[in-house]
Amino acid sequence: MSQPRPYRKQTNKAKPGTRKAPARRSLNPAWLIGGVVVVTGLIAFLVASMSAGGDESAEGVQETAAVTITGDPLPQYPDGQAADPAVGLAMPELQGESFDGSPVSITNDGRVKVLIFLAHW
């Protein structure tokens, strides 16, 4: 009959002459999300640049059009005041045309509106 082996506590020390396996790092979710955002942005940029550089003509598309403003202008915000004097006043209404010539109007229908003006430069 064989004798039982004595219990030995396992240690993290490598045996002489052997190499310890490198520790595996887990992937940080922030890096993964950032990578997805960068790749998605790159794909969107490439698709937009390919479609803009095609043989499509911009003929028939107007770049500017007249805008008619009706109503009283809002007062200018004075420097150094905490209250805006335009709060509660009726907004001026705008009528004009879009790029394809269809009519566009921004009227005072009681809903809040935010106008954002952007330029490519």
LINFENQUI-V404836 format. One line per field, one symbol per residue. ss: DSSP state (H for helix, E for strand, - for the rest). Layout:
ss=???
This chain:
ss=----------------------------HHHHHHHHHHHHHHHHHHHHHHHH---------------EEE----------------------EEEEE-----EEEE---------------
